[in-house]
Amino acid sequence: MSTIATCFTLAELAQRIGAELVGNPEQKISALATLQSATSTDLSFIANPAYKKYLANTQAGAVICAPDLAEAIVGNKLIVANPYLCYAQLTPLFDSSISTGSGVHESAVVGKNCVLGKDVWIHANAVIGNDVSLGDGVVIGPGAVVGSNTVIGARTKLYANVTVYHGISIGEDCIFHSGCVVGADGFGFSPSSSGWVKIHQLGGVVIGNKVEIGANTTIDRGALDNTFIDDGVIIDNLVQIGHNVRLGKNTAIAAHTAVGGSTTIGDNCTIAGAVAIAGHVTLADKVHITGMSMVSGSISEAGSYSSGVPLGPTKEWRRNAARFRQLDSLATRLIKLSRNAPQDE
């Protein structure tokens, strides 16, 4: 096993992100850090003008900045149009969790008729079912489980204790964080006189390329057809995706959100934290839902949508809550008054 080298010259980093370098090109950089905590061998960045106050005292070896803030930085700097994006592009170079290796640990279990690509790395106590295909460079973390008849594309990584059920298709360059579950049964039951009758979930899950799934998130398999997660989707921790949901390209979903079954969410949508989306609704492309909203119907036009009551002082909130309960009676009285009011001739 080997880890990625974490010492670069400023010239090397500038070339990687296409930055204009002002200062010492041989300056050694061994880590990324905030403006406040950076040392002389750290690279920092400023993307928000609110942090400009820290520039005077930062000890950073260099700072990534936009052209309009370059004059405020006395030392070494990398000038780019989008500092935050360039910071993101450099983070893999300094990620100590990234390591390279290959092979199958002696404690791992690999089923019959499996196809393993080049440089596949299966860690301790992982279990691979029968008829599984793993592409080149796939990493299966410790204790992870991959069900039978599953296909996983090249360079996809499953962290420790990820569970992928049977009959799942996963694309290339995906990341699944610890504890997430892909392909569990959807919440399908039929009522009967003797109780609930389970509807066995006969579909699967199809996941595209460059998808990232957060820790302890669950993606249910379809009832008959598949659940679809398109290319570039990112899902935070502790999110529930119901059966037969379709998520469009590059859509992002933050933590604690729940998406009901058979809902379709378009491309390039953003769903903030703790949002509840009812089943069997459709959201158009480029829809943005703010935190703790309840989406109970379809949205056909792009834009930002919100619901819920904003936080306020408890006394004020209680008064508003009491008035909210009175809305129906107030509306009824208003209608009666408008009917009895004299009409203009």
Secondary structure as UniProt FT lines:
FT   STRAND          2..3
FT   STRAND          8..9
FT   HELIX           10..17
FT   STRAND          20..22
FT   TURN            25..26
FT   STRAND          28..29
FT   STRAND          31..32
FT   TURN            35..37
FT   TURN            40..41
FT   STRAND          42..45
FT   HELIX           49..54
FT   TURN            55..57
FT   STRAND          62..65
FT   HELIX           67..72
FT   STRAND          77..79
FT   HELIX           83..90
FT   HELIX           91..94
FT   TURN            96..97
FT   STRAND          99..100
FT   STRAND          103..104
FT   TURN            106..107
FT   STRAND          109..110
FT   TURN            112..113
FT   STRAND          115..116
FT   TURN            118..119
FT   STRAND          121..122
FT   TURN            124..125
FT   STRAND          127..128
FT   TURN            130..131
FT   STRAND          133..134
FT   TURN            136..137
FT   STRAND          139..140
FT   TURN            142..143
FT   STRAND          145..146
FT   TURN            148..149
FT   STRAND          151..152
FT   TURN            154..155
FT   STRAND          157..158
FT   TURN            160..161
FT   STRAND          163..164
FT   TURN            166..167
FT   STRAND          168..170
FT   STRAND          175..176
FT   TURN            178..179
FT   STRAND          181..184
FT   STRAND          189..192
FT   TURN            193..194
FT   STRAND          195..198
FT   STRAND          205..207
FT   STRAND          212..213
FT   TURN            215..216
FT   STRAND          218..220
FT   STRAND          227..229
FT   TURN            231..232
FT   STRAND          234..235
FT   STRAND          240..241
FT   TURN            243..244
FT   STRAND          246..247
FT   TURN            249..250
FT   STRAND          252..253
FT   TURN            255..256
FT   STRAND          258..259
FT   TURN            261..262
FT   STRAND          264..265
FT   TURN            267..268
FT   STRAND          270..271
FT   TURN            273..274
FT   STRAND          276..277
FT   TURN            279..280
FT   STRAND          282..283
FT   TURN            285..286
FT   STRAND          287..289
FT   TURN            291..292
FT   STRAND          294..295
FT   STRAND          303..305
FT   HELIX           314..325
FT   HELIX           327..340
//
